[in-house]
Amino acid sequence: MPIKVSVVVPVYNPGVYVEDCIDSLLRQSLPPDEYEVIFVDDGSTDDTPARLDALAAAEPRVTVLHQENSGWSGKPRNVGIDTARGEYVMFVDNDDHLGDEALERMYDYGTANGADVVVGKMAGKGRGVPVELFRRNHPRATVENAPLIDSLTPHKMFRRAFLDDIGLRFPEGPRRLEDHVFVTEAYLRAANVSVLSDYVCYYHVRRDDASNAGFQRFDPGGYFKNLREALDVVEQYTEPGPLRDRLFRRWLRVEMVERMRARRLLALPADYRRELFEEMHQVVVERFGPGVAAGLQPTQQVVAALMTADRYDDVEAFAEWEAGIALTAVPERVAWEDGMLRVGFSAEYTSAAEPMTFVAGAPRTPLDGAPEDLAAAIAWVSADTAARFGQATADLLVRERASAAQYFQPVEFTPQEVPAGDDGRVRLVLHATAAVDPAALTDAGVWDALVRVRLGGWTKECRLGPAPRGARPTPSAALAGGHVVLPYWTSPHAHLALDVDRATGRLGLGAISLDEVTASGDRLRIPLPLHVPGDGAEATLRLTSSHGTLEVPATLSPQMSGALLEAVLPLGELRGAAWRVALGTPGPRFLALPFVLRGGVGGVRVVRVPGPNALRRLVRRVRRRLGTAMGRTATRLRARTGRR
């Protein structure tokens, strides 16, 4: 069988963190004889070489190559490319891991679209990943029609023949940003790039000891020397003009301006901040024309202008002002409608924990050089933000807490200027309603609701909540989209979260009233505090007794604010036993209901199961009686032996 994908993993002293990587590679849904895994050990000094050799001895699809330490990941990746037999080559870091279907999905998507490069959706566990790139699938993406340039890490799938045809390899040696040079050239020379966004393929993991190579402090001189090499690639394969400016803008924005903003700057040692700034100033003056910074957001334009003017102290003062700005999102409605969870909320920015205000109706003017001082910078940013309020966006994302997989949900929103005093100032508030589709919640677990707002010069995220206690919506559970979903408010912060296919006690099934449960003949009717879609849903009842287990088909239909479960009971099989009852969910779990069915000659009776409080009281009573009896016995023994 031809090898479809060769996975290349450069390895250097990963310790236990390589185990998740190994496990994910061996779990792939692609048949084992259709892919290979090539570990290139770059002179590890821990026990990893022996661990990998043992793995290769047991797994025919695994190859291990050992070499002297080269100083960085470029050479190991190149060795892996030259060894690879697959149609595509996929690069994975030794402390990250893949989704179980990543190789199969990415390969199929790439071949279906004739892609030289396949970019799979990423999730970041403790570290940032591109967000806008993965709003939707892009079967034919370019640097012009999609934000490809936001993703320059090498953790993608590349067609091996494409790499050989253009002679593309990673720069080698102890250096930084070798992936920027490689991936940028691949984007600019590929016949097609395909972006797969509907499945999380790659999980970037920040190690507990924060010792990932990308998190280590770097030498500014060497770093920005390597950055210039990526800019050289752009200049080689583009003409001067708007496209080149837009591509250059990525390095100005991500590698320079964002490092000089708010808490990210202020968290660095003072001498290191200045060293970084000096190197950035040189690159900006040498390489970037005015069209590069002009396309940035307002706050980014201010920092870039101050950087160009070599005014570090003003950059620091601006960062201190920005550090107090945050996003707040207040939930206003959480309700189920036709199998969808409708989430209404309002969002705005705050400064020093108070709503930000802006001058309404101010004309928009371009930034003409660096602002005179901090007050002028703030005034220009505020005026520009208000003038462009109509371009603001609001999104709701749901993020699975354990894996960090996240998905955009459809949102409709309207901007509103809210008067904020008699001086003509206003608050800029976005009112939004999102439709969360339970079918999109692919994994059982807890999913957090996050709001993402782009307004003026800021793109910020925050958890949704809290709502004022008296106005807090009371969500109900639902059986929808193939899942049991329970929206709830976290404690103590009252943020909105969704419990998917895991909730038991919190569903409120224990509060079912026996007076409303009816068993007439072979017909059982149970009202449940669950929302179901208008066309109802199929369900299963599991009945368990000393005689065995029965599974009975049932139907769920809407009834007022909940659902009505109806089932036809096999009376003959129930006779002479007490049967515990559980509701089957779309997944493999069953949820216990608070009653027992006692089968008799005339049918069944519904009897409540003793609650946990009653059981606890019984246990305490038994313990007290045992303790009293044992105490009396000990007293008699001491009296007989004369001991006290």
GIMO-V816187 format. One record per helix or strand of 3 or more residues. SS is the DSSP state (@ for helix, = for strand). FROM is the first residue (numbers start at 1). LEN is the number of residues. If there is no record, write none. Layout:
BEGIN
ss=<SS & SS>
from=<FROM & FROM>
len=<LEN & LEN>
END
This chain:
BEGIN
ss=<= & @ & @ & = & @ & = & @ & = & @ & = & @ & = & @ & = & @ & @ & = & @ & @ & @ & @ & @ & @ & @ & @ & = & = & @ & @ & = & = & = & @ & = & = & @ & = & = & = & @ & @ & @ & = & = & = & = & = & = & @ & = & = & = & @>
from=<5 & 15 & 32 & 35 & 48 & 62 & 73 & 88 & 102 & 117 & 132 & 138 & 148 & 157 & 160 & 178 & 193 & 213 & 220 & 242 & 262 & 270 & 290 & 298 & 312 & 325 & 340 & 374 & 389 & 393 & 406 & 425 & 438 & 445 & 458 & 469 & 477 & 483 & 495 & 505 & 509 & 514 & 518 & 523 & 530 & 537 & 548 & 562 & 571 & 578 & 590 & 603 & 612>
len=<7 & 12 & 3 & 8 & 11 & 6 & 11 & 4 & 11 & 9 & 3 & 4 & 3 & 3 & 7 & 12 & 13 & 3 & 18 & 19 & 5 & 18 & 5 & 11 & 11 & 13 & 12 & 14 & 3 & 8 & 14 & 13 & 3 & 11 & 6 & 3 & 4 & 7 & 6 & 3 & 3 & 3 & 3 & 6 & 3 & 9 & 12 & 7 & 4 & 7 & 11 & 6 & 30>
END
